[in-house]
Amino acid sequence: MKDEITYQPTVCPYCTSCCGVYLVVKNGRIIGQEPMKSYPINEGKLCIKGNNTYKLLSHSERLTEPLIKGRKVSWEKALKLIAEKFEGVSSEDFGILGSGKTSNEEGYVLQKFARVVMSTNNVEYCARFCHSATVAGLGPAVGGGVMQTSQMHIDQADCIFLAGVNIQENFPGISRRVHRAKNNSAKVIVLDPRITGTVKNLADIHLQLKPGTDAALINAMIKIIIDGELENKEFIKARTEGYEELKAFVSSIDLEEVQKVTSVPLDKIRASATAFAKATKGCILYDEGITQHITGSDNVKLLANLVLLTGHIGKPGTGVNPMRGQISGEGSGDMGCVNVFYPGFKRVNKETAEHFQKLWGVENLPSKPGKTFMDIINTCKTVYMVGVNPMISAPDSNNVRKSLEGLDFLVVEDIFMTETAELADVVLPAATWVEREGTHTGIDRRVYKINKVVEPPGQAKPDWWITMNIAKQMGFSDKFNYNSSKDIFEEIRRCIPQYAGISYERLDKTISGIHWPCPSEDHPGTPTMFTQKFNTPDGKGHFQPVGYKQPAELTDREYPYTLTTGRVIFHYHTGTMTRRTNSLNDELPEAFIQIHPEDARELKISNGKKAILKSRRGQLEIKTRISPDITRGVVFIPFHFSKANANVLTNPAFDPACKMPEFKVCAVSIEKAD
């Protein structure tokens, strides 16, 4: 009926909380939105990004037609060229970079394309830059790098340790759960080198450490708990291995030295350790402040040691919980968009390859680990990117540009002409989360179904359709014969045991999704992991003693300041969507450097004036924001912006265990701009 207005349910595409939203649709166009008051995740509340979900959809810069070297072409011509170029490249020289913004179905088809069509495990997604350290750290400890509790149970905790996560700005919906716990007398500990909104509004104890010294501080907490006999002896005996080795390792730690190294007063460290150990339900929530270091996997191992030591795991509202940042940041990993895992986190090896050969009806699947994200950029000759923008997100942006410009062939699939797409030979227009049907897996392993609300603009297509049709052009029609996203999801259910009991029909009947693992259709899902045993080979939790190591790059006379990076509430990752949403961009239209008043005074820089920052990799000019909310000698830049891109400066040095770049610590110089 003409002029009929309908309210279409969906979830917010910003962060992995997946808050419920109603989109207001009139004549096939979205004209507004309302919070979904009955939705249990957000209970009718939305953050500023959530209140502006739909505005990017009709932006004039949306990609609407395929482009070859900037010229509009038909899908037929674009797909034919891509197929010809892909067929001429070896598996070693080809790589795929995916996204945490695409649906589960799209991530699944993308990794299958890499393995079946291109015979390579050179497939990665953006988690390499945020939570690869989580997999490396939690895998050996508990058998899985996932959130262990439902986000809706966080408010049950009576001590919450926010480690390297500015939860109030980056996960506002979940921060409400922390506020609720605090109102119920929970103790909140915040580990962060800055005085953020999270610190000001939530922290009972602020551990304002020197960037890169997390391991020293967490080990000190562990020592204090053991020396005070505050550990959970029954849990340790029944469910863990390696306690005596941990106890011996921390026995030699000098707490006074830790105080000097971290710049955190010992009484605060002691109070934090005691509060966490004595809690009935302790919960750790952590993010990139912990992971984005050359010791990121060590930091995660130490957080795992802390929950195993205290027994705060395996119950609702407990655990050591990674805060993944994108709408399907968990789902793309589940689907196998990782160089060392096939779908369902089956590790790449000969046995796994043979398993998927039977499932997919193919031969000779690759059985050796592929290249990681930066190795794909730096060493492959042909690259296919879907929904990812490494010109903003990857470290050492000048080198990234050089590598991308040196490629033989680059295909970028996205919704806007990103900074990376500008360098591509072929650019393909993609549909957004509400312009196609599909599922996403949120922060707490909760699988949601998102229905199509409106048509995509012009000739834009779902990512799964694009990848499927490239495969068909290359002669693989029988292996990529999907008529809908549901067809793909049925294959996912057959290939990933954790998803076996989840179906489109079940998801259509539930407003708030289903937690995996869900092994059968009569299974309710699993909000809390590890209630009886861990997913390790022996079912036990394993302590992993590791020590403090210095960051890769320290300050010196030439570069006397430490730069750390992060996010702000108004923007989302590389800013592709939020910088094209006026109501968000107007709040913060450009980058800034946060600097302490004493440092600014010495440099003779006034608030709001420009400064020049230099590192060993590049330089940028940026507006200053003078604030006592950061310690002397440390500066902060949000990484969302194309102009004054923080990653021009950051260090590509990486954690050897997981190839995580050290975004959070690099040495810079600062001078007043003319």
C-alpha positions, 0 to 999 in steps of 0.5 A: 500500500502506498505511503504505508509505514512499517517498523522493521526489526534489526540490530545495530551494525556498530560493535558486537553488542547487537542492540535491537533497533526498529527501522521505520520504512516508507515506500521502500526507504528508511526514514527513521528508527526507534529503539526496540524496547522489548529487546533484552540486550539493550532494553530500549537504550541506544548509544549515539552511534546506535541512534544513527544506524540508517543514515549512511545507507542513502549517502551520495557516496555509496558505491552502486556499480562495478568499477574497473580503473575508475570506470563504470562497467557491467557485472559481467565484465567485472566478474570476467576480468576478475576470474581471468586475473585470479586464474593466472595467479599461484596459490602462494601469491594470492590472498584474501582479506575479509571483515567482521562486518559481513554476515556469517554466510558471506564469511563462510563463502569467502574462506571456501572460495580461498580454499576450494577455488584458489587452493590457499589458506591465505585468508584472513580478516580484521581479527588479526589486528584486534583479537589474534592474541586472544586465540593464542592466549586462551586456546592453550589455557581453556580451549577457546578464544571466545566470550565465556558468559552472556553479556546479559549476565555481566551485571551478576558479577560483584567484581569486574576487571576492565582490562584495556577496554574503554567500555563506556565509549566502545561498548556503551550497551555493555557498559550499562551492565557494568553500571548496573553491577556497580549500583549493586555494590560490585567493585570495578577495576580499570586498567588503562593508561588514560583517565577515560570516561570509563575511569571517571564514571565506573572505576573504584580503582584505576590502575593507570599504568605505563603503556606496555607494562600490563604483564608486570602488573597482572603478574604482581596481582597473581603473586599477591593472591598466592602470597596471601593464600587467596587462591581458590584451592578447590577449583585449582585442584579439581579443574587446573594443571600447572599451578605449582609452576605458576607459584614458583614463577611468581615467587621471585617477582619484586613488587617494589620493582613492579611499582617502578616499571608500571608507575602504579602504586603498589597499594592499588595493585594490592587492593585490586588483587584482593578485591578480585580474589575475594569476589563471589563472581569475578569477571574480566572484560578486556580488549585491544589495550591488552592485545595490541602489543608484541606481548599481547598473547602473554597478556591474555595468558596472564588474565587467564591465569588470574581467573583460573587462580581464583575460580572465576570461570564457568559460572554466569557473569564470570570468565576472561572475556574478549570484547570483539569490536565488529557486528560479526567479529566472532562470526567471521572467525567461526566461519574460518576466515583465519589462516590457521583454522577451517570453519569451526576452529578446526586447525589447518592440517592434513586431517582437517583438509581431508575432513572438509574434502569429504564435506565439500566434495572436493580434492586437494584442499590446502593443509598448511597454514597460510599467510597472515594479514600483513604477510598477504599485503606485503608478499602476495601479488593478487589480493581480494579484499572484502569490507576491510580498509587496511590503508587506515587500519594497518600499522605503518600506513606508508609501507601499506600504500607502497605494498598495495600500489605494487600489487599486480591486481587488487580487488576491493569490495565495499559500500564506499570508495574507501582509502584502500578502494582508491588503490584498487584495479576493480571496485565492487559495490556491496550491500549493507547488513539490512540490504540482504538477509543473513546471520551474524554472531555477536560478542557472546557467541549469540547468533542472530538472523537479520532480515532484508529491510530495503533494496541495495542501491543501484547494482550493489549486491550481497558479498556472498553473491559476488564471491559465488559468481566469481567462483562460477566464472572460474568453473566452480558452479557445482561447489557454489550453487547457492540460491539464498543465504539460507542455503549457505547457512544449511551448509554451515550447520553441516560443517560447524558442529557448534552451529548444528542446532541453529536454523533460520526457522529457530532464529525467526522465532526468537528475538534475541538469538541463540548462543553457540555451541548448540549441537541439536535443534532441541538444545537451548544454546550455551550462554555460559561456557566451561561449566563442567570442563574446558575445551582442552584435550584433558578438559583442564584449565592450564596455567601458563607462566610468562614474564614481563617483556619491554615493548618493541620500541622505547622512547629516546632523545630523538623520540621522547614520547610514547604514542598509544591509539584507540577509539572514541564514542562517535566513530567506528573503526576506520570511519568508513561509515561514521565519517559519512554520517553527518550527525556523528561526524559533526561531533568529531570531524577530525583527529586530535592528539591528547597531551598532558598540560605540562608536556604542552607547556614545554613544547609551547603548544596551545590547545587546539593548535597544530602539532607535528608528530614524527615516528621512525616510519612517518609524520603527520600534522594534527590538532592538539587537545590538552588534558590532564587525563593522560600522563606526562610523556604519553600521548593518544590519537584516535585511529578513525581518520584518513587525515592525520591517520595515527597508523602512519606512525605506528610500529609494525613489530608483532607478537611472534605467537600471533602476528599482532602488531604493536599498535598501542606503543610507539615512540614519537617526537612532537613539535609545534607546527608553524 
